[in-house]
Amino acid sequence: MVATPGRRPVLVDEIVAYFLRNPQCIDSLEGMTHWRLQGERIRREVEDVGEALEWLVERGFLQKVRSQLTEPLYRSNFQSLTTENRDGKKSH
């Protein structure tokens, strides 16, 4: 396994980000692959999904339901948008 000269490997940013957040980390190639990078991808996906959910809430496609017992939940608001269109109101 040798890095290709002049080409930056795809996972460099993820590996660097992980070691910056966990400076005491020490692990093998297998360990990094199975546990560390998977966690990095999940963390990044959570951020991306959260951003998309907020975008949909802001435009009225979803409703954000707040609860004292859980983190916010999301549900469809498409029925409301369809009703607005039938009533002649401006849709999102």
N, C-alpha and C positions, 0 to 999 in steps of 0.2 A: 504494500500500500504506500504509494508515493504521490505527493501532490504534483499536479501538472504545472510546470513552470509557466508563469505569466497569467494563470487563471486562478481567480479567487474561488475557493470552494463555497458552495451554496450555504452551508450551515455555520460558517464562520461567525456571523452576527449573533446567532442563537447561542453558540458556545461561549463567546465573549460575554454576552449579557448574563448568562448563567453564572460564570465565574466572578463577574463583578458583583452580583447579588449574594454570592456564596464564596467569599474569598478563602475560607478554610477547607473547601471541598477538595477531595482527592478520590479519583475513581478510575476504573478501567474503561477501555473502549466499549465493552459490552455493557457495563454499568451506565455509562453516559448515554448509550443508545436506548436502553430499555427504560430507564427511570428519569434521568435528568432532562434529556431533550424532549421526551414526551410531556413532562411537566411544563417546560417552556412553551411548547406548542399549545397546550391547553390554556395556559395563562394568556397567551396572545389571542387565542380564539375567543376566550371569555371577553376580552377587551373589544374585539371586533364585533362579536354578537351584541354586546351591550350598546355599542355605538349604533348598530343597525336598528336595534329595538327602540332606542330613543328617537331616531330619525322617523320611524314608523309611528310612534306615539305623537310626536310633534305635528305630523301631517294628518292625524286622525285615523290612520289605518288600524291602530291597536289602542287599547286602553291599558293604562298602568294601574293596577289595583294594589293599594297599600294595605299592609296588615301589620299589626303589632306582634304577631307570632312568627312571621316569616319575612324574608326579603320580598321586595315587590314582585308581583305576578303580572303576567301580561295575557290579554285575551283579545280576540278579534273584535273589531268595530266595523266590519264590512257591512253588516245589516244597517247600521246607522248611516253609513255613506250612501247606500242604495236608496234609503228612504229620503235622504236629502236630495238626491238626483230626481226622484219622482215628484217631490214637492217643489221643484224648480229652484231650489237653493243652490248656491255655489258649492261645488264639491271640492275636496282637497286634492 
